[in-house]
């Protein structure tokens, strides 16, 4: 945002407190008096206003503007001639930060390469609003509350929607030949000069918080919300999947009807942005609405919908209870439910399942809707994003059609998606596939699916016993949870079935320790284990705002030591397409362990995990080998890998062979954006 601020060794790091701060303000004031911009009486009044509550000269100019002694353009021109205050000095002057915090931030900036204002916010030293207000003082531009500003939608003709969203610009007023614009990044001189050239007007800049800017952008151009309203009108609610596709009757009563409309709009937004969850979190005096997109919670432009959700929070929770088949009268206990929606698409109806959970909290009820959209499910395993070497080995293992194959990783790493995709890849008319799931997330016509329900006695183990009498070739268990199911799964794999399931472990080899904890005999594990895939999901750089950018030196050193590969590095700048995150979409990365005979002998003999892990290095395609091609091809970033990958995988980057050699084309071309 603002220009990177570096400490000048010749300048003091802090402003003196008390009367010393007024003394520092005098040179600026004297220059203003000498140039005839203010009188000595006006200077004295401004200094009296500053006093000791707001020490430091960075605020003198702002104070004179607030007292209508100077205009913003006059102050800006003056500071252009004599030099602007530093952002750190402004924050010190307002006592938003301490000298110690400034010194720490400057030290961290050398390592992170973040802009100083962004770093202050990231370190929680200041809020975004405080940082933006200080930036306004530094740049001599007004800070405005865009939420309370009347948006003139006729100005949309001055700046078209595509350019406004791409450059973060909202036209807010025109007076004569002057055009006032609100900018998310008021330091973007290229955008300001370009707009002045194309419009032939004098451009004046104001700014606000990013959240307020997004809401104002939506009020001005209204594309997201307008699209969601139009899509919401086509949504039909169906009863829970187990009740059949029965339309839910429209609600009665003005409040609940309004809640129904808002739930439809939220669902339409979630489907448009391919969100996996909708979060409605009741906090003090409002409802915080967020969507989990590409694995990260994000706020979207809700416009007037946000106010409506705050006002009708109770009715929305009641509507969700009705849709999910919950007890509408019980607001004291957590409840879960499900429902489906049906919407037209290209002449046919698409059905999307939703899992709803509502829990009471201190400020009120909060809800989470899990979105299970079958359109987001990959059709073939090649679409998951694994590298060609890993993919070839994976398909070779599954082609054996006998043994147990495990997929491991933490919650939210895409294990279920990979399971479904593997089943769809190997499905063909001559084989039978049976699944036991808790719950059934996606329904597919090519295999028989059954839902675990411990309340009626249907467990993974009971289904597995029954499956063996139904002559399947392939069995899928949603998860191994206990010793009975684990041992039965391995025995089923031993009898000539291909069994796929998941386990919660941090890496592939750790699955052995987990199975031993579940008391599965080691010889049974060794005789049936086909392979283990440990995976994560990493975000892909947005193709719309992708730009070259060198990663921080500390990250390069952490991943590659003193020898980073000689490649071009990229990041996403942030744009409306990616909701200003810099990322759009995700790919799977993994490590694949196909146990060798030596590995299996060590497991059978009761060797330690350290011995098994050391032996498994030669039979494992490591996670860095899988993701390296995508990284150097600019598909993802080191920051994202740092966020997602386990520590052992980051350490393995230094062991990559031939880091300086040209990248294998198979590794680069495999990942479409």
N, C-alpha and C positions, 0 to 999 in steps of 0.2 A: 504494500500500500504506500506508506510514506517512504521516502528515500532511506536507504539503510544508514543508520546513524552510528558512527564510530567515535570512540573517545579521542579527543584532541589532547595530547599530552601537555600542551601549553595552556589549556583552559581548565578552570577549576571544575571538579566533578560535581560539586554541590553548591547550592545557593546559601549564603549565610542567612541565619534567622533574624527575626526582629528588625530593629532599625537598620541593620546592614542591608536588608533586602531593599528598603526604600532608597538607600544610597546607590544601590546597583541600578535602580530604575531611573535615576536622575540623568545619566548620559543620554538615554533614549529620549527622555522628555526634553532635555536641552536641545537635542537635534531637531525635534519637532517644533520647538519654539523658534529656533534659529531659522528654520525654513518657512516660518510663517503659517504653519498648518494649525497651530493652537496658540493660545495666549498663556501667560504665566498663571493667570487666575484659573484657567481651565486645567492646567497641569496640576496646580495645587489641589483643586477639587478632586481630580482623579487619584492623586496620591493619598488624599484623605480617605477616599473610598477603599483603596487597597489596604492601607494600614498594615497591621501585623497578621490579620486573618488570612490574607492572600499574598504572602510575600513573593518577591521576585519580579523582575522586569517583564517576563513573557506575558503577563496579564495586563500591563499598562495599555497596550494598544487596544485589547479587547474592551477594557473599561472605557476608554475614550469613545469607542464605537457605540457601546451600550448607552453612553451619556449623549449620543448624537453630536459629539464634537467632531468626529471624523466619520467618513463612510468607509465601508469595507474596501471599495476600490482604491480610495486614497491611502489607506493603511497598507494594502497589498503593494501598491507602487512604491511606497516609502521603504517597506521591508525588502523589496527587490533591489533597491539601491544600496541599502545598508546591511543586509543580511538578516535572515530569519532566525528566531530562537530555535534551539533544538527541542525535539519532542520530550526528551528526558527532563530538560529544564522546565518545560511547561508543566509536566506532571509533578515535579518537585515543587513548583510554585503553588500549585493547587493542593499540595500535601496529599495527593493521591498515592504517592509512593514515598519511600524513605530513601535517603542516600545509600543505605546498605543494599536495598532492593535494586536501585539503579546500577550500582557497581556489579551486583551479581548478574543482572540481566545483560550488561555489556560483556561480561566474561562468557556467559552462555551463548551470546550471539556469535562470538568468534567460532564456536563449534557448530552451531545449528544452521547458520546462514539464513535464519529467519529475519524478517524485518522487525525492527525494535518494537513497534506497536503491537504486532501480532504476538511477539514473544511475551510482552507484558500481560496480554490477555491469557495466553497459554499457561503462564506461570501463576495465574489467578491473583496477580498483584492489583489489577484494575479490571473493571468490567469493560465490555466492548463500548458501551455508551461513554464511559469516562475517557477511554482512549480516543474515540472519535471526537469528543469535545475538545480534548487537548490538541488533536490534529487540526481542528478548526482554528484554534488559537494560533497554532504554528503557521497555518496557511492563510490566515486572515479571511476565512470564509464563514458564513453563518452555519450553525447547527440547527436543524429544524426537526420538529416532531411530525413526520410524514403521516402518522396515523390520524392526526387531527387537522391535516391539511386537505382542503377541498380540491379534489382532482378534476381538472377540466379535460374531459375526454376528447374535446375537439383538437387538443394539441397533439393527439396521436398522429395527425396528418403531418406535423412538423418533423417528427422522428418516427420512422416506421418501426413496427414491433420487433422485427428480426434484428435490426441494428441496435435498438434499445436493449434488448435482452443480451445480445452478444457483448456490448460494451458497458453494460450496467448504467444506463442513462434513463431518466424520466424527465420529460419537459413539464415544468410546473407553472410557468407564467411567462407572458410576453408583455413588455411595456415599450411601446415605440419600436425601436430597432434592437432592443435588448431581449435576449432569451435567457431565462433562468432555468437551469437544469439541476436536478438532484442526481448525484453520482454515488455509487457504492464505493468507488475508488477515486477520490477527488484529486489524486496525484497523477492521474492518467492524462498527461498533457497532449498525447497524440489524439485521444478521443475528443478533447476540448477543441484543439486546433482544427481537426477534421470537420467537426460539427460547425464551427465558425465559417469554414470555407464553403461547405455545401449549402448552408442556410443563408450566408451573407449577413449574419447578425453578430452582434457583440454577445458573447456567451458569459454568463455569470453562474457560479457554481455554489450549490449548497450540498450538505450531506446529512445523513442520519444513520441509525443502526442498520445492520444488514437485514435483520428480521423485518423492521419497518419498511425498508426499501423493497423487499420482496413483496410485502403486502400491497404497497403502493403500486408496484409494477403490475400486480394482478388487477388492481382496481382500474388502472389506466388501460391495459390491453385485454385483460379478462379472458385469456385464451384457455388457461388450465381449468378455471372454474366454470366457464361457459361450456367447455367440452364435457366436464364431469356432470354438469346439470343435464345436458342433452343425453349423455350415456345413462344417467340415473333413471331417466324416464322410461328407458327400455328394460330395466331390471325387473325381473319377477322373482318373488321369494317363494321357495319351496320348503316343505317340511323336512325334518332330519332325514338323512339318507335311508335309515332303517324303516322309516314310515312310508316310504315310497314318494314318487314325484307328485305330491299333492300341493296345489297352490295355497299359500297362506292368505287368509282373508284380509282385505285392506283394513287398517285400523279405523276406529271411530273416535271422535273427540279432537278438538282443534290442536291441543298440545301434543298428543301422541301422533297425530297426522304430520305435524311439523317435524317431530323426531324421526318419523319414518322417512321423510324426505331427506333429512340430514344423514341418516345412516346410508341411504342409497348413494348420496353424493360421496361420502367417505369411501364406500366400496368402489365406486366408479374411479375415484382418484387412485386407490390402491391398485386396481387392475391396470390402469393406464401406466402407472410408474413401475409395474411389475414388483410391487411390494410383497413381502412374505408375511408381514404382520401389521396390524393397525393397533396403536397404543392410545388409549384414552385414560390419562392419569389425572385424577382430581387433586389439585394442589390448592393452596389458599386463594380463594376468590375466583378461581378459574379452572378450566380443564386444559391440560397440556396435551395436545394432539400431535403424535409423531407416527412416522411410517418407517418400518425396517426395510430399507432398500439396499440391495447388494450387501446384506449382512450388517449394516450400520443404521442406527436410528437417525432419521432426518425429519426436519420440519418442512412442509410444503406450503405453497401460497394458498391459503384458505379464504382470504378476503372476508366477506360478510359472514361466511359459514362459521368462522371462528367465534364470532360474537354469539351466533345462534346456538352453538354447542355449549358455550358457557351458560347461556340463559336457560337452556332446556336439558341440562345434564341429567336430572332425575327421570325425565320422560325418555331420554335416549337409553338409559340403563333398563328401564321397564320394557322398551321395545326390543332390546337385545334379549332380555329374558323370555319374552313371548316367542321370538324367532327361534331361540335355542331350546325351547321346551323346558325351561327352568321354572322354579316356583317363584312367581312374581311377588308373592307376599313376604318372602323371606329375604331380608336385606342384611341379616346379621352374620351369615355364614358364606364362605366361598362356594360358588356354583359353576359347573361346567355344562356346556350344551353344544349343539351343532345345528346347522341349517345349510341349505343350498340356495344358490341363485341361478337363474336361467336368463341368458341374454342372447339376442340374435346376432349372428355373425355370418356374413356371406351366404344368406339363404338358409342357414340351419341354426339350431340352438346349441349354445355352449353352456355346460353346467359346471359351476365352480363350488366346491365345498368350503365351508367355514367352520372352524372350531372356536367357540366363544368361551371365555373364562372371565368371571366377575368376582372381585374380592372387595370386602369393606376395608376402609382405611381411616386414618385420623381425620382427614378433611372430607371424606366421602368415598363413594365407590369408584373403583378403577376397573377398566376392562381391557382385554387383549383379544383381538380377532386374528386367528391364524388363517391365512389365505392359501388355499390349495388349488391353484389354477393349473389344469392339465396342459394348457398351452405353453407353460414354461418348462415342461418336462422334455428333456432331450429324447429324440427318437432312437438314436444309435449311440453306442459308446464312443464313437469317434467325435461326437459333438461335445463331450465333456471337457476337452481341452488338454488331455494328457499328451505328453510328447510321444513321438512315433516309437522310440525304443521301449518305453514303458507299455504303450498300447499293444505292441506286437507280443511282448512277453505275457501280458495279461490275457490276451485272446488265446495264446497257446496253452496257458494253464487251464482256462475254462473249456477248451476244446477236448480235454481229457474226459469230461463228463463223469468223473468219479472223484470223491474226496471232499474235504471241507475247505471252503474259501472264506476268509474273514476280511471284513472292512472295519478299520478302527479309526478313532479320532474323537475329538470333543463334540459336545452338542452343537449343532448348527454348522458342521463342516461338510454337509452334503452326503452323508453315508446312505440315507434312504434313497436319495435321488440316484446315486450310483448303483444301488441294488436294483431298483426298478429298471434303470437303463441297461444293465447287464442282462436282466431277464428278457427285456424286449429284444436285445441283440441276438440272444441265443435261441429265442422262441421260433419254433417251426411246427408244422402240422403233425409230424410224427412223434413228438415228445409231449409229455404231460407235465405241467408246472403247477405246484400247489404252494400257497403262501399262508403263513400265520402272522398277523400283524396286530399292533396295539397302538393306535387305531389304524384302520385302512385309510390311507391318505389319498391315494389315487386308484381308480378302478380301471382295469384293463381287460379287454375281451379275450386275450389269448391265454390267460391262465386263471385258475380258480383261486379265489381269495377268501380268507376266513378271519374274523375278528376275535381277538382274545378278550374275554370278559370274566375276570376272576369271581365276580358276584354270582355267576351261574356255573362256575366250575370249569370254564374253558380256559386253559392255560397253554403256554407254549408246549409244555411237556405232553399234555393230553392230546393236543392236535398232532404232535409229532407221532405219538403212538398210533393214532387213527390214520395218518397219512401213509404209514408203511403198509396198510391194508388196501390202499387205493392205487397201487402200482404206478407211482410217479417216476419220472427220470430226474426231475429237478425239484428240490424243496428250498423254500426261502423262509427263514425265521427272522422277524423284525429285529430281535435282539436276544442275546444270551444273558439271562438275569440270575439264574440259580444253578446249583450243582446238578439237579436232576435233568434240566433241559440241556445243559452243556454236555453231560455224559451221553445222553440219548442222541444228541446231534452227531457226536463223533461216531457212535455205533452205527447210526443210519448211514453216515458217509462211508463206513467200513464195508457196508453190505452192497456197494455198487451204485449209490446215489450221489449226485452232485448237490451239495448242500451249501447255500450261501447265507451268511448272517453277519451281524455286527457286534462289536465289543467296544467298550469305552477304555482306550489306552492311549498314551501320548505318542507312541511309535509302534512300528510293526513288531519288533522283537519282544517288547513288553507284554504282548498278548500271551506269551508263554507263562510269565509270572502270574498273570491274571487267571489263566486256566488252572494252574497249580493251586492258586488260592481257592478256586472252586472245586478242588479235590478231583479233578479229572486225571485219571492215571496217565503217567508220562508216556508209557508205551502206547496207549490209545491215541494220544496226541500225535506222537511221532508216526504212527502207522496211517493216519488219516489226513493230516494237515497238508493241504495242497499249496496254499500260499496266503500271504497277508498283505493287504493294501492299507497303508496309513495315509490319510489324505487331509488336505486343507483347501479352503476356497480363498483365492486372492482376487482383489478387484483389478479391473483392466482400465488403463488410462483412457479417458474420454477422447475419442477421435476428433471431436469438434474443436477442443481447446488444447490439443496436444502441442507442446513446445519443448525445445531443448532446454535442459537445466541440469547443472552439475549437482549431484547429491552432496549433502554435508560431508566434510572430510572425516568426521568421526564415524559416520555410517560406512563410508568406503573402507576405512581402516578396520572396522569391526567385521565386515564381511570378507575382505580380501587382504588384510594386512597391508604390507607396503607395496603390493603388486596388483592394483586394480586393472581389469582388462582395458585395453585402449579402444573404447567404443564411445558412441554418442549416447548420452543419457537424456531421458525425457521425463516430463511430468504433465499433469493436467492443470492448466491455469485456473479453471473453474468457469462454467458458463451455464446458461439456463437449461441446456440439454441434460447436464449432469447434476442439476440443482446446486451448482457452484461447489461441488465436491472435488472435481478433477477426475472422477472415476465413473465409468458407465459399464455395467455388466461384470460378471465374475467368471473365472476359469478354475478348474480343479487342478491341483498339483499334488503329487504323492510320492511315497517311497514304496517299492514293491519288493517283498521278500519271498523268494521261492526257495524253501529250505533245501540245502544240499544234503547228500548222504552223511557228510561229516556233521552238519548241524543236527540232523535227526539222531545220530549216535550220541551226541552230547546231551540232547534232551532226554533220551532213554536212560542214559547212565546217571542222570541226576546232577549234571555239571552245574556250576554256578551261572548266574545270569551274565556275569562279566565274560565268562568263557564262551557262552553261547553268542553273546553280542559280538565278541571279537571274531568268531568264526563266521558269523552271518554277514560281515562286511563284504566278503567276496561273493556272496549270493544275493546281495541287495542292490537294487537300483535306487540310489539315494535321492532324496527330495531335491537337493541342489542340482543334480544332473537333469532332473525333470523340468525344473523351472528356469534353468540358466539361459536357454535359448530365448525364451519369452522376455527375460529381463534385458538382455543385451540388444534385443530387437525393439525395445521401447514399448513393450506391451504392458508392463507393470513397473513398479518402482521399488527401490530399497526400503523406503518408508513403509510401504504396504507389506513387504516381506517381513520386516521387523515386527510389524503389528500381528502378523498371522502365524508365521512359522515357529515351531518349537525351538528352544535354545540349541539343542543338539544339531538341528538342521542348519542353523546359521553358522555354527562352528564348522560344519562340513564344507562350507563354501571355500575355505582355505585349502581343502584337500582336492579340489576339482582339478583333474588333469588337463593340461593343454589350455589353460585359461587364455593365453595370448594367441592361440591359434584361431584361424577363421571359424566362425560359428557354423555348425552343421545346418544346412538348409532345412533338413527335416525338423529340426528343433524350432526354427524361426517361422516357417510357413504353416505350422500346425494350428495356430491360434487366431482364427478370424475375430475381428473386433465386433 
